Amino acid sequence: MDLKNIPQIKHTESDNFFLLAGPCAIEGEEMAMRIAEKLVSITDKLEIPYVFKGSFKKANRSRVDSFTGIGDEKALKILAKVSKEFGVPTVTDIHTNEDAPKAAEYVDILQIPAFLVRQTDLVVAAANTGKTVNLKKGQFMSPESMKHAVQKVLDSNNQNVMVTDRGTMFGYQDMIVDFRGIPTMQEQATTVLDVTHSLQQPNQSHGVTGGRPDMIETIAKAGIAVGVDGIFIETHFDPANAKSDGANMLHLDYFENLMKKLVAIRKTVNQF
């Protein structure tokens, strides 16, 4: 695994995958710290390089009354506190050019949402901060076409870029993961598999995205077996009452057991 283009992520001697994980959205300080403490404990024990994930705001919502955040600066300060308290890097997604320098003051990695990854000005604004840029593959894009998004970051004199597969639209209300895309995108940049978003069931008639959390372990295991560099998983201690994407998040209680299985698979894969 080559992490040279994401310097914020700590290396380990175990040649493990790295992990981006946390709640979908920052709902408050107590919940963020509680989730971070648990995940740091697990990843330290299993020697998994770890990045805490949390959206400081949610812009892509099905309905106008959906939760969008607790306030930009308040949420960003919580992300900064998580990083300082636990000594881990943080990642958050941005949605406008103005978000880039604002979020860059508080976090280590700027994430471009899948629906926005073709927005040149947004990608360049993120790259110009000098932070690592995580490009989510559009649900409507082929793995091969992500090379153009990567090149936009490189052309902005920023070598710190990675790409994340989060599934591909399959009909109107389902997603699939084409595991052929992982080695294809690894030729472009360090590659992550977003397990939980790949299991979304969007565009539901009631205006709330559904999901298949029962398939999280299956997709995660397959990604590690294929050799993906990193895994992205959203988690919460009470997914049923989470303010965003609860339908496809992994319950925090199940996280350690899944990580143990993924570490075992990676060790086996590394033998060949």
N, C-alpha and C positions, 0 to 999 in steps of 0.2 A: 504494500500500500504506500502510495506516494502522497505525503501531506505537504510537500514543499510549497504549494500554492495556497495553503491555508495556515499561515504561521501562528494564528491565535490558538489553534488546537494543539494541545500538549501531546508529545509523542510518548509511547511506552515501549518497553522492551519485548512485549508479547506479540507484536505484529497483529494486533487486534483490529477490528473495524472501529470506527469512531461513531459517536452517537449525538444526534441533535434531538432533544426531548424536553417536554414541558407542556403546560396547558395551551390550549388554542389561543386564549386571550388572557391578559392580565386583568383579573377581576378585583384584585385588592392585594395589599402587602402580605397579610397573613397567609392567604392561600398560596401565593407565589413562593414564600419562604418555606412553607410546609412541603410543597412538592419538590422544591430544589434540594432541601435537606435530605429527603428520601432518595432522590436520584443520585446525588453526590455520594451518599453512603454506598449505594449499590455499585456505581461505576468505579469508585475507589477500590472496593473489595475485588471486583472482577477485572481491574486494570483496563477499563474501557475509556479512551479519551472522550471527554464529555463537554458538550455545549448546551447551556440552558436556553430553551426556546420559549418565547412568549410574544404574542402580538400586542403592540401598545395601542393599536386601534384596529377595528375591522371595517373595511370600506366596501367589500363585496358581499352584500347582504341580499337575501331573497326578498325581504319585505322592509318597508321603511321603518317599522316598529321593532326590528331586530336589534339586539345589543350591539353597540359599536365601540364601547370603551368607557373608561372611568375618567378620561381626560389625558391628553397626550403627554404633557410634562409629568403628571403624577405617575403614569404607567412607566414612562422611561426612567424616572428616578427609582422606581422599584426594581427595574431590570439592572440598573447600576448598583443598587444595594445588594442584589443577589450575587453579582459578580464579585463585589468587594468582600462580602461575608463568606463566600464559599470558595473563592479563588478560581472560578471557572469563567470562560468566555460566554458571551450571550449573543443571540441572534433574534432579530425582529424583522417583520416585513414592512415595506414602505409602499406607498401608493401614488405619491406625487413627487415632482422634482423638489419641492420645498421640504418634503419629509427627509430627504437624504442627508443634508448637513445637520438637520435637527437631531435625527436619530443617531447619527455618527458620533455625536458628543457623548452618548451614553452606552452604546453597544459596540461589539467587535465585528459582527457580520451583518450586512444588510441583505435582506432577502427580497427578490423580485417575484411577486405572485405570478402564477401560471398564466392567468388571463392578461397580464400586462407585460410579459417577457418580450414581446415584439415592439414595445414602446421605446424607441431609440433614446429619446431625451431622458427618460427615467433611468434606463440602464446606464447611460453615460453619467448622469448626475450621481448615481451610486458609485460608479467607478472612480469618479473624480474626488471622492472623499478619501481615497486611499485605503478604505476598509476592504476586507474580503467581501466579494459579492457572490451570493448564492442565487443562481438562476433556476427557477422552477420551470420544467418543461411544460409548455402549453398543452392542455388536454387535446388540442386540435393539431398538434405539431408532430412530425416524425422525429425520431432521435437524431437522424442525420442533419436535420435543419437547425438543430440547436448550435451547430458550429458557428452560425452567423451571430447569434447572441453572445457567445463566448468571445468572438472576435471583436465585438464592440467594446468589451471590457479591456481586452488586450490593446486595442487601438487607442484607448484612453490612458495608456502607460500604467496600467494596473495589471500585474501578473497574478493577483490573488483572486482566483475565480473557481467556482465549482458549479456543477449542474445537478439538479435533483429531478428524478422521475417521479411523478405523482399520478401515473395512470393515464389512460387515453379513453376518450369518450366512446362508448359502445351503445349505440342507439341514443335514446333521449334521457334515460334515467339510470345509467349504469356506467361503471368504469372497468377497464381491464388493464393488466400489466403485461406488456410484451417484454419478456426478459431478454430477448435478443438486443433490446435497446441499451442494456447496461454496458456490455463491452463496446458497443458502438460509441456511446458517449464518453466512455473512459479514454478513447482515443483523442477526445477533445479537452477533457479536464477531469479532475477528481470527481467521482460520481456517487451520489447519494440516492437511496430509495426511500421515498416518503410512503411508508406503509399505510398509515391511517387515512390519508387523503386519497390514496389509491382505492380505498374501500368505500368511498362516498357513493351515495345514490342521489345525485342532484336533481333539481327541477321537479320536486314532488308537488303534487297539486295543492297541498296545504301550505306551501311556501316555506317549509323547513326541510333542510337537506337530511336525507336518511343515511344509513350506513350498514356495514356488515362487520362489526367488531369481532364476531366469532371467527373471522378469517384472518385476523391480524397475525397469529402465530404462523399460519400457512404461508402467507406472503413474505413475512420476515425471514423465515427459514429458507425459502426459495431464493431470496435476494442474497443471503449470505453464501448459499451453496454456489450461486453463479459467480460470486467474487466481488460484489459491490463494495466500494470503499467505506461508505457510511450508511447508517440507518437513521431515519427520521420517524419519530413516533410521538403523537400527542397523547397526553395522559392526564388524569384528574382523579382525585380521591372520591369524587361523587359525580361521575359522568352524567347521570340522569338529570342532575340539576345544574350542570355547567351552563354558562350563559352563551356558549358558542360551540358548535360541532360536537356536542355530547354524544350524538348517535354513532360516531365512529371512533371515539377515543378509547384507549385501553385503561381499565381501572388500575389505579396505582398499586393496589394490593397484588396484582398479577405480574408486575413489572420485573421483579427480581428473578422469578422462575423462568420467564421468557428470555431474559438476558443470559442466564446460565446455559440454556439450550443453544442460543446463538453463538456464544463463546465456544462451546463444545464443537459445534459444526465448523466454525472458523478454524479451530485447531486441526480438525481432520482435513479440511480443504488445504490448509497450508502444508500438509505432508506430501502433497502430490504436485 
